[in-house]
Each structure stands twice: as structure tokens, then as C-alpha cells.
Amino acid sequence: MSVAIYEETKKDIDEAYRNKNTSKIEKETSFILNQLIVTMTNHFQDRLNRITIGRLDFKKPYIFSNKNWQSLSSWLNRFQELAFPISDLEFGKLKIDFEYWYYEIGGKEVTFEYRESYLLKPSEASEQLGISTVTLNKYIKQGFECVDTRSHHKIPKHAVEVFKDPVYAIKMQMLAQKKKIENQSPEERIIEINEELLEFQKKYKKKSWKEAFNGYEVNVMDDPSEYYEWRDLEEEKESLITKLIEDNNHE
């Protein structure tokens, strides 16, 4: 993006929000979205074949919020700061932030089709991370990026690098959960949660995370991931059941 286009777009975005011009805000949001897709597909041809987006129904409260105003300004600045070539880690961060924002503005589905040369076998990814393939499969269930291909190459190279970054590793997992929620009914999600909870209950021979980890100091655990995962699953299940009950009471 040239300096002239950057400055003109920044001016248009700020004016649209200051004047509460809803049609202009939607137009500028669409422009930034398209710029992101074009930038990624054009500049990362060694990694990507294509990006496909599904139905986009703008979430009006978010689109017109100060948060989206800040996001649009942030994306503009990011366009200007991109220095090519970029590392797999920076590419992964860009991809995750794009997806996160896309779902926030109302996107329903986005698919990244990677070149096979950019994909690792699970055994290669686990070796680079210094973990077993069994542990890798556990992480995949928790949100570690893995794509469905016809070959044995399924792990984007950036996923390995992102996983080493504490902030973006969590963001990658949260994004996976966000996509699940977008595409699942509460009932479907509860069934899935029950299956995951059962695995913990069988492993620890306890009914809940509180019983299983009673007396443990989480801060000194070598690997507290299962503590947090089990706890979060139970809290998510309780939240979904509460929502279902409230929805039924309003019918």
C-alpha cells in the first residue's frame, strides 16, 4: 500500500467514525478485509495457494464500535510495517490476527489452502517441538493448527513457531475454540465436552478437576495444561447449560 493510499484511507476511516457514517464504516471495513486477503495471497505464494472466505454478515455493534475503529487503524499501520520476506512466526501471527478479526466482524468461515511444501508431517512437527506424536495429537485437539489434506503433510510450518510463543499459542487455541463455537449448536458442543471430560475422568479416576487436583499447587506443576483444560471444559459446559435453560424459559 502506497503512502498516499495509506494516508487517504486513514483519513476516510477516522472521518467515517467521527461522523458515525455507517455505510462508509462498512465500506472501509470491507476495503481493509480485501486488502488483507490480497496482501496475503500475493506476497505469500510460497506458503499459500488461496484464501477462501464464506458468508460475511457484519456484526453491526462490533463494526460501529471504537474497537473496530482501532482494529482498522492497526491493520493500516501493519500494512506499512510489513517488511518482506517475513519469518514463519510473523506470518503465523498475521494469519491468526486476521482470522480473529474476521470472526469478530461477522465472518462465518475462512479457509487457508497451503502449499504442500509448506506443510510438515506430524512426526516432523513433533520432532521440532521436542514432543511425542501422542502429545502433539493432544495439542491438536486443543487447537494446534492441523489441516485436512490427502497427504501426510498436515502441519503448517508457522504452527510450530507460533506454539513456542506463549501469547500466540494461547490465541491459536482460543481461535480454534471460537471457530468450533461458531459452527456448533450448544447441544453439539456439550456432547463434545462430555466426551473430553470422560477421558479426564477415566485417566484420573475422579469426577471433577477439583477432586483430581485437590491439594496440588498449580504454580509448581511441571505441566498444568490438563488442570486448566479440565477446569475450562467444566466451566464452558456449565455456561452452555445455563444458556440453554435461559433460552427455554424465554420461549
Long-range contacts (C-beta under 8 A, 24 or more apart in sequence): 1-35, 1-76, 1-79, 1-80, 3-80, 6-76, 6-79, 6-80, 9-76, 10-73, 10-76, 13-69, 13-72, 13-73, 13-76, 14-69, 14-73, 17-66, 17-69, 20-64, 22-64, 25-63, 25-64, 25-68, 26-58, 26-63, 28-72, 29-58, 29-63, 29-68, 29-72, 29-105, 32-72, 32-75, 32-76, 33-102, 33-105, 35-75, 35-79, 36-75, 36-98, 39-79, 39-82, 40-94, 40-95, 40-98, 43-82, 43-84, 44-91, 46-115, 46-117, 46-118, 47-91, 47-114, 47-115, 47-118, 47-156, 47-157, 47-158, 48-112, 48-113, 48-114, 48-115, 48-118, 49-113, 49-114, 49-115, 50-113, 51-110, 51-111, 51-112, 51-113, 52-110, 52-111, 52-113, 53-102, 53-107, 53-109, 53-110, 53-111, 54-107, 54-108, 54-109, 54-110, 54-111, 55-107, 55-108, 55-109, 56-105, 56-106, 56-107, 56-108, 57-106, 57-108, 58-105, 58-106, 59-104, 59-105, 59-106, 62-104, 62-105, 62-106, 63-105, 63-106, 68-104, 68-105, 71-101, 71-104, 75-101, 87-161, 88-157, 88-158, 88-160, 88-161, 89-158, 89-161, 89-162, 89-164, 89-165, 91-158, 92-156, 92-158, 92-159, 92-161, 92-162, 92-168, 92-172, 93-162, 93-165, 93-168, 95-158, 96-162, 96-168, 96-171, 96-172, 96-175, 99-175, 100-171, 100-175, 100-178, 103-175, 103-178, 103-179, 103-182, 108-182, 109-182, 109-183, 112-147, 112-156, 114-147, 114-156, 116-149, 116-151, 116-153, 118-156, 118-157, 119-147, 119-149, 119-151, 119-153, 119-154, 119-155, 119-156, 119-157, 120-153, 120-154, 120-155, 120-156, 120-157, 120-160, 121-152, 121-153, 121-154, 121-155, 122-146, 122-152, 122-154, 122-155, 124-155, 125-155, 125-159, 125-160, 128-160, 129-160, 129-163, 129-164, 139-163, 141-196, 142-173, 142-176, 142-225, 142-229, 143-172, 143-173, 143-174, 143-175, 143-176, 143-177, 144-172, 144-173, 144-176, 145-172, 145-176, 186-240, 186-243, 186-244, 187-244, 189-236, 189-240, 190-237, 190-240, 190-241, 193-233, 193-236, 193-237, 193-240, 194-237, 196-233, 197-230, 197-233, 197-234, 197-237, 200-226, 200-229, 200-230, 200-233, 208-234, 209-234
